Amino acid sequence: MVFFVIAQFTVASINVALFIMPSISFAKTKPREFDLKNAMSFALDASKDLRTQKINLQIKEFELTTARSMLLPQVDILSSLGVQRNENSATTSYSSETKIQATQTIYDNGASLTRYESVQKSIEGAKLTVKLTRDKILYSVLQELVNHSILILQHRNLIAQKERLIKHGGAIERLYKDGLRPRRDLLKSESEIGRSIIEIQGLKIRIDRSRLEFLKLIGITDSTQLQTDKISPIDTEDLDKLNLSKLKTNEISANTLATASSIYKTQKRIYDQEREVLESEMNLLKRQKWPEINWTLGAASGTTDYWQTQYKFGEIKSNQIYSTLGLKWNLLDWGSREAAIRSAAARIQLSEITNQSELQTIQTDYDGQLKELELAKEILALNKKSLDNEQKSFEIFEKDFRMGKASNQEFLNASRDLMTIRDSWVSAYFDFLLRVAKMKYYNGEIYEFVQSL
């Protein structure tokens, strides 16, 4: 608690005011840093899509319990309390009845069994959908983090470029003062330094925008956390430890061909189960056009007691075994059942068109990725070779410049070429990583692959 005393002095009087203000402490939100693994864990926990699919699975399991119960005997306890007045006497008797009743529906045109089988199939599809949703989230997070990592490494390359230019500019300035270099070389060097600084600032804006997009993707919505949380990028040095560039893509291709695209099979299984459920519902509607036969078998046991009568308590007992056969045939429904059947058939056709289109998209993408995987590895190897050559070339230009054999412009061009090929190599490296990850995703192995990174 903080006390403030304010005194006001005048000629006539002295006024003293006491103010009491509670001390308020603002707790700062501790910034977090997300790497690939904890970002994916956070994304899976925060994902509304994944949570929705898991809840949908729970609902299906509850529906299965309900559908199963319709196939099992129903046991009820019935109790009643009543008042009756006898016609031959002026007395009023009170009665109570309690009995246990068990009933079992033997046949109901297959409606209960059809519902049970439909829900059972929908549960299988819901489980597969949960796994597919999880894998899509994992791949999306990896893809976004790769894009962010490319920007980070490009920023490092620009920083290295600026440091080279500053070092070179210092040498140019000394040579200019000694009269060994023209003023245009000095101005050109300063211009290149300024250019690199502008590019660095522009890249910082892109990096921060990428950071915000990544944090929103994994499910962070708090504005304070969005401003403070950080991202740990994937570094090529970390990937070198895994020998990613030495992966045998022919083995990846063989494994993928052996599984014939696991995701394609999984998605097709989901669509097939959806179709079977729709067909079961349509068949149930068709059976409703025929007479509905309902056969119920039941048993009941209980006592009936009357108060204020000559019967003793529990003296009147009843045991019943009964069987009921019901027949119902709706002769006129004004076309409602036929319309429902045609509507169900149309839903099946619509689902078939949509599902076939999506499966074709998956297959086309899968075939394209398979063909491009080996090419991506070749591009990565070529970029690595070019980077090694460019590094050696730059070192030669640097020596030639110091010996006066190379011009200022040639040195600046060599420095920028080195930065460009480094950026190209980084892009090729992460492009290969994403293609391998995509094939793992198709194989249904993306979760295990991410854990190995």
C-alpha positions in Angstrom: 0.0 0.0 0.0 1.4 3.4 -1.0 0.5 6.6 0.9 0.5 10.1 -0.7 0.4 13.2 1.4 -0.4 16.4 -0.3 -0.2 19.6 1.7 -1.5 23.0 0.5 -0.4 26.1 2.4 -2.3 29.4 2.3 -2.3 32.5 4.4 -5.5 31.7 6.1 -5.2 27.9 6.6 -3.2 24.8 6.0 -5.0 22.0 4.1 -3.6 18.5 4.3 -5.0 15.7 2.2 -4.1 12.1 2.6 -4.6 9.8 -0.4 -4.3 6.1 -0.1 -3.5 4.3 -3.4 -3.1 0.5 -3.6 0.2 -0.6 -5.1 -0.3 -2.4 -8.4 2.3 -4.7 -9.8 2.0 -5.7 -13.5 3.3 -9.2 -14.0 5.3 -9.5 -17.2 4.5 -12.4 -19.4 7.6 -14.6 -19.7 8.5 -15.0 -23.4 8.7 -18.5 -24.6 10.9 -20.0 -27.3 9.5 -22.7 -29.7 11.6 -25.2 -31.5 10.2 -27.8 -33.9 9.2 -30.4 -31.3 7.5 -28.2 -28.6 5.9 -26.1 -31.4 4.3 -29.3 -32.8 3.2 -30.4 -29.3 1.7 -27.0 -28.7 -0.1 -27.0 -32.0 -1.6 -30.5 -31.5 -2.9 -29.4 -28.1 -4.3 -26.1 -29.4 -5.7 -27.3 -32.7 -9.5 -26.8 -32.9 -9.6 -29.1 -35.9 -8.0 -32.0 -34.1 -10.1 -31.3 -31.0 -13.2 -31.3 -33.1 -12.3 -34.6 -34.7 -11.6 -36.2 -31.3 -14.9 -35.0 -29.9 -16.6 -36.3 -33.0 -15.0 -39.7 -32.3 -16.3 -39.6 -28.7 -19.8 -38.8 -30.0 -19.6 -41.8 -32.4 -18.5 -44.0 -29.5 -21.5 -42.8 -27.4 -23.8 -43.5 -30.4 -22.4 -47.0 -30.7 -23.3 -47.7 -27.0 -26.8 -46.5 -27.7 -27.1 -48.6 -30.8 -25.7 -51.7 -29.0 -28.3 -51.2 -26.2 -31.1 -51.5 -28.7 -30.0 -55.0 -29.6 -29.9 -56.2 -25.9 -32.8 -57.1 -23.6 -34.4 -54.1 -21.8 -35.1 -54.5 -18.1 -37.5 -52.2 -16.3 -38.9 -51.8 -12.8 -42.5 -50.7 -12.9 -44.3 -49.3 -9.9 -47.8 -47.8 -9.4 -50.0 -46.5 -6.6 -53.7 -46.1 -7.0 -57.1 -45.5 -5.4 -60.3 -47.4 -6.3 -63.8 -47.3 -4.9 -65.9 -50.5 -4.9 -69.4 -50.3 -6.4 -70.9 -52.8 -3.9 -69.5 -51.0 -0.8 -69.0 -47.6 0.4 -65.4 -48.4 1.2 -62.3 -47.1 -0.7 -59.3 -49.3 -1.3 -55.8 -48.3 -2.1 -53.6 -50.4 -4.4 -49.9 -50.6 -5.2 -48.2 -52.6 -7.9 -44.5 -53.4 -8.4 -43.0 -55.6 -11.1 -39.8 -56.3 -13.0 -40.2 -56.5 -16.7 -37.7 -57.8 -19.3 -38.4 -57.3 -23.0 -36.4 -58.3 -26.1 -37.3 -57.2 -29.7 -36.6 -60.2 -31.9 -37.2 -58.7 -35.3 -37.7 -55.1 -36.4 -37.0 -55.3 -40.2 -33.2 -55.0 -39.4 -33.4 -51.4 -38.3 -31.5 -51.8 -35.0 -28.8 -54.0 -36.6 -28.3 -51.5 -39.5 -27.9 -48.6 -37.2 -25.4 -50.5 -35.1 -23.3 -51.5 -38.1 -23.5 -47.9 -39.5 -22.2 -46.4 -36.3 -19.5 -49.0 -36.1 -18.2 -48.1 -39.6 -18.4 -44.4 -38.9 -16.2 -44.9 -35.8 -13.5 -46.6 -37.9 -13.6 -43.6 -40.3 -13.5 -41.1 -37.3 -10.3 -42.8 -35.9 -8.6 -42.5 -39.3 -9.7 -38.9 -39.6 -8.1 -38.1 -36.3 -4.8 -39.5 -37.5 -4.9 -37.7 -40.8 -5.8 -34.4 -39.1 -2.8 -34.8 -36.7 -0.4 -35.6 -39.6 -1.7 -32.6 -41.6 -1.0 -30.3 -38.6 2.5 -31.7 -38.2 3.4 -31.2 -41.8 1.9 -27.7 -41.8 4.0 -26.7 -38.7 7.1 -28.2 -40.2 6.5 -26.4 -43.5 6.0 -23.0 -41.9 9.0 -23.4 -39.6 11.1 -24.3 -42.7 10.0 -21.1 -44.4 10.9 -19.1 -41.3 14.2 -20.8 -41.0 15.1 -19.9 -44.6 14.5 -16.2 -43.8 16.7 -16.5 -40.7 19.6 -18.0 -42.6 19.2 -15.5 -45.4 19.4 -12.8 -42.8 22.6 -14.4 -41.5 24.0 -14.4 -45.0 23.2 -10.7 -45.4 24.9 -9.9 -42.1 28.0 -11.8 -43.3 27.8 -9.9 -46.6 27.6 -6.5 -44.8 30.6 -7.4 -42.6 32.6 -8.3 -45.7 31.6 -5.1 -47.4 32.5 -3.0 -44.3 35.9 -4.7 -44.1 36.4 -4.1 -47.8 35.2 -0.5 -47.6 37.8 0.2 -44.9 40.5 -1.1 -47.2 39.1 1.0 -50.1 39.0 4.1 -47.9 42.7 3.7 -46.9 43.7 3.1 -50.5 41.7 6.2 -51.6 43.5 8.3 -49.0 46.8 7.1 -50.3 45.7 7.9 -53.8 45.7 4.3 -55.0 42.0 4.0 -55.6 39.6 6.4 -57.4 36.7 8.1 -55.5 34.2 6.1 -57.5 35.4 2.9 -55.8 34.9 4.5 -52.4 31.4 5.7 -53.3 30.5 2.3 -54.8 31.7 0.5 -51.6 29.6 2.8 -49.5 26.6 2.3 -51.8 26.9 -1.5 -51.5 27.1 -1.2 -47.7 24.0 0.9 -47.7 22.2 -1.5 -50.0 23.0 -4.5 -47.7 21.7 -2.5 -44.7 18.4 -1.8 -46.5 18.1 -5.5 -47.5 18.7 -6.5 -43.8 16.0 -4.1 -42.6 13.5 -5.4 -45.2 14.3 -9.0 -44.3 13.7 -8.2 -40.6 10.2 -7.1 -41.4 9.6 -10.4 -43.3 11.1 -12.4 -40.4 8.8 -10.8 -37.8 5.8 -11.3 -40.1 6.8 -14.9 -40.6 7.2 -15.3 -36.8 3.6 -14.0 -36.2 2.2 -16.3 -38.8 3.9 -19.3 -37.3 2.8 -18.5 -33.8 -0.8 -18.0 -35.0 -0.6 -21.3 -36.9 0.3 -23.3 -33.8 -2.6 -21.7 -31.9 -1.2 -18.7 -30.0 -3.8 -15.9 -29.8 -2.7 -13.8 -26.8 -1.5 -10.5 -28.2 1.2 -10.2 -25.5 2.6 -13.6 -26.3 2.5 -12.9 -30.0 4.8 -9.9 -29.4 7.2 -11.7 -27.1 7.4 -15.4 -28.0 10.3 -16.4 -30.1 11.1 -19.2 -32.6 14.2 -21.4 -32.7 14.8 -22.0 -36.4 15.9 -25.3 -38.0 19.6 -24.9 -38.7 21.4 -26.7 -41.5 24.1 -27.7 -39.1 21.6 -29.6 -37.0 20.3 -31.3 -40.1 23.9 -32.2 -41.2 24.1 -34.3 -38.0 21.3 -36.4 -39.4 23.1 -36.7 -42.8 19.8 -35.6 -44.5 21.7 -34.9 -47.7 22.9 -38.5 -47.7 19.5 -40.0 -47.6 19.0 -42.6 -50.2 16.0 -41.3 -52.1 15.7 -44.6 -54.0 14.9 -46.3 -50.7 12.4 -43.7 -49.8 10.8 -44.1 -53.3 10.8 -47.9 -52.9 9.2 -47.7 -49.4 6.6 -45.3 -50.8 5.8 -47.5 -53.7 5.5 -50.5 -51.4 2.9 -48.8 -49.3 1.2 -47.3 -52.5 0.8 -44.1 -50.6 -0.5 -44.9 -47.2 -2.4 -41.6 -47.0 -4.2 -42.4 -50.3 -5.3 -45.8 -48.9 -6.3 -44.3 -45.6 -8.4 -41.5 -47.2 -10.0 -44.1 -49.6 -10.9 -46.3 -46.6 -12.6 -43.3 -44.9 -14.5 -42.5 -48.1 -15.5 -46.2 -48.6 -16.8 -46.3 -45.0 -18.8 -43.1 -45.5 -20.3 -44.6 -48.7 -21.2 -47.8 -46.8 -22.9 -45.8 -44.1 -24.9 -43.8 -46.7 -25.9 -47.0 -48.5 -27.0 -48.6 -45.2 -29.2 -45.6 -44.4 -30.7 -45.7 -47.9 -31.4 -49.5 -47.6 -33.1 -48.8 -44.3 -35.3 -46.3 -46.0 -36.1 -48.8 -48.7 -37.2 -51.4 -46.1 -39.6 -48.9 -44.7 -41.7 -49.2 -47.9 -42.5 -52.8 -46.9 -44.7 -53.9 -44.0 -43.0 -53.3 -40.7 -43.0 -56.4 -38.5 -42.2 -56.1 -34.9 -41.9 -59.1 -32.7 -41.4 -58.6 -29.0 -40.8 -61.2 -26.3 -41.1 -60.2 -22.7 -41.4 -61.5 -19.1 -42.7 -59.7 -16.0 -43.0 -60.7 -12.3 -44.5 -58.6 -9.5 -47.0 -58.2 -6.7 -50.3 -56.3 -6.4 -51.4 -55.2 -3.0 -54.7 -53.6 -1.8 -55.0 -51.7 1.4 -58.2 -51.8 3.5 -59.3 -55.1 1.9 -59.4 -58.7 3.0 -56.2 -59.5 1.1 -52.9 -59.7 3.0 -49.8 -57.7 1.9 -48.0 -59.6 -0.9 -50.7 -62.2 -1.2 -51.6 -61.3 -4.8 -48.7 -62.2 -7.1 -48.4 -62.3 -10.9 -45.9 -63.8 -13.3 -46.2 -63.2 -17.0 -44.5 -64.4 -20.1 -45.8 -62.8 -23.3 -45.0 -62.5 -26.9 -46.3 -59.7 -29.1 -46.3 -59.7 -32.9 -47.0 -56.3 -34.5 -47.7 -55.5 -38.2 -47.7 -52.0 -39.6 -48.0 -51.0 -43.3 -48.3 -47.5 -44.3 -50.3 -47.4 -47.5 -50.2 -43.7 -48.2 -47.3 -41.3 -47.3 -47.8 -38.8 -50.1 -44.3 -39.7 -51.6 -42.2 -38.8 -48.6 -40.4 -42.2 -48.4 -39.6 -42.2 -52.1 -38.3 -38.7 -51.9 -36.1 -39.7 -48.9 -34.7 -42.6 -50.8 -33.9 -40.5 -53.9 -32.3 -37.9 -51.6 -30.1 -40.5 -50.0 -29.1 -41.8 -53.5 -28.2 -38.3 -54.6 -26.1 -37.8 -51.4 -24.2 -41.0 -52.3 -23.6 -39.7 -55.9 -22.5 -36.3 -54.6 -20.1 -37.9 -52.0 -18.7 -40.2 -54.7 -17.9 -37.2 -57.1 -16.3 -35.2 -54.3 -14.3 -38.1 -52.9 -13.0 -39.2 -56.3 -11.9 -35.7 -57.0 -10.0 -35.5 -53.7 -8.4 -38.9 -54.2 -7.3 -37.9 -57.7 -5.7 -34.8 -56.3 -3.8 -36.8 -53.7 -2.7 -39.3 -56.3 -1.5 -36.6 -58.7 0.5 -34.8 -55.9 1.9 -38.1 -54.8 3.1 -39.1 -58.3 4.6 -35.6 -58.8 6.4 -35.6 -55.4 7.8 -39.1 -56.1 9.3 -38.0 -59.5 10.7 -34.7 -58.1 12.3 -36.2 -55.0 15.4 -37.5 -56.8 15.7 -34.3 -58.8 15.6 -32.3 -55.6 18.5 -34.3 -54.2 20.5 -33.6 -57.4 19.7 -29.9 -57.2 20.9 -29.9 -53.6 24.2 -31.6 -54.6 24.7 -29.1 -57.4 24.1 -26.2 -55.1 26.6 -27.6 -52.6 29.2 -28.0 -55.3 28.5 -24.5 -56.6 28.8 -23.1 -53.0 32.2 -24.7 -52.5 33.4 -23.4 -55.9 32.0 -19.9 -55.2 33.7 -19.8 -51.8 37.1 -20.7 -53.4 36.5 -18.2 -56.2 35.8 -15.4 -53.7 38.9 -16.2 -51.7 40.9 -15.9 -55.0 39.2 -12.5 -55.9 40.0 -11.3 -52.3 43.7 -12.1 -52.8 43.7 -10.7 -56.3 42.1 -7.4 -55.1 44.7 -7.0 -52.3 47.4 -7.6 -55.0 45.8 -5.1 -57.4 44.9 -7.8 -59.9 41.1 -7.4 -59.5 38.9 -4.3 -59.7 36.7 -3.1 -56.9 33.6 -4.0 -59.0 34.8 -7.5 -59.5 35.3 -8.0 -55.8 31.8 -6.6 -55.1 30.3 -8.9 -57.7 32.1 -11.9 -56.2 30.9 -11.0 -52.7 27.2 -10.7 -53.9 27.5 -14.0 -55.9 28.7 -15.7 -52.8 25.7 -14.5 -50.8 23.3 -15.5 -53.7 24.6 -19.0 -54.0 24.5 -19.4 -50.2 20.8 -18.4 -50.3 20.2 -20.8 -53.1 21.9 -23.7 -51.2 19.8 -23.0 -48.1 16.6 -23.0 -50.2 17.6 -26.2 -52.0 18.4 -27.9 -48.6 15.1 -27.1 -47.0 13.2 -27.9 -50.3 14.7 -31.4 -50.1 13.8 -31.6 -46.4 10.2 -30.8 -47.1 10.0 -33.2 -50.0 11.3 -36.0 -47.8 8.8 -34.9 -45.1 6.0 -35.0 -47.7 6.8 -38.5 -48.7 6.9 -39.5 -45.0 3.5 -37.9 -44.7 2.2 -40.0 -47.6 3.7 -43.1 -46.0 1.9 -42.2 -42.7 5.3 -41.8 -41.0 5.4 -38.0 -40.6 5.1 -38.2 -36.8 8.1 -40.5 -36.4 10.1 -38.4 -38.9 9.4 -35.2 -37.0 10.6 -36.8 -33.8 13.9 -37.7 -35.4 14.6 -34.1 -36.4 
